[in-house]
Amino acid sequence: MLIDKLWELQELQLDYRQKERLLQESDLSSLLSHKIDETEEQLAALRAQLETFRADEVRISEKLDDLSAKVHEAGAKLGKEEMSEDKVQKLEEKMKKLTLEKEKVEDAQGKNFHDRQDVEDQTRASELLVEKLRKELESIPKLDTTSRAAVKKSLPTLRKDIETRKSKLPLKAKLIFENLSQKFSGAPIARAVSSTCDYCHVRLSQKTLFRLRNAESGGDAEELIRCEICGKILYVGTKDRE
């Protein structure tokens, strides 16, 4: 029967699509692995930067404490002991110089803080990205090199078998099959099980059931009977035929 040939053709099409999808997922898996490695390298560099910022923070803080102590010491001298005008002027100049240096160090401290915050944000974003990529990678079925090669090698033969079978179909049936294949992702046929379409799960009309029974008995073996709701070609398995 024509419908049996179409059912076999559908199974081949679905097998072909599944193998294609496996190869695509394998390619995606490789891309994700590469992206994870790349992001982890960036993470290592960012973490090294953070260590540098933390070391600089300690160094700047120590320098700031030292300058603050020197400014305080110079100020204490000015208000405590009698000095010549020349000595006072020199001490004031020293205080001014120390104060300017202290301001520069404070600016450096502020810049270091903001730069460190930026790197911390980048580090957290990279950590989240790696976590997301790993979860995505884990969800993809694994295909080893040997299996991938076997799947890739089988596709041309499978494609040729599909096209050969299609070329032997009556033109009208071929057109209907191909159009519905595009609409239903390679699966244009649905089983008719217990008077119901197995795709849309709607009970078939008496008219459709009568036509199916008539086709089964050989009344019209070349007629394609379709579900009135979803439009798929209906198929009754050989075991379910009377």
Buried (B, 14 or more C-beta within 10 A) or exposed (E): BBBEBBBEBBEBBEBBBEBBEBBEBBEEBEEBEEBBEEBBEBBEBBBEBBEBBEEBBEEBEEBBEEBBEBBEEBBEBBEEEEEEEEEEEEBEEBBEEBBEBBEEBBEBBEEBEEBBEEBBEBBEEBBEBBEEBEEBBEEBEEBEEEEBEEBBEEBEEBBEBBEEBBEEBEEEBBEBBEEBBEEBEBBBBBBBBEEBBBBEEEEBEEEBBEBBEBBBEEEEEEBBBBBBBBBBBBBBEEEEEE
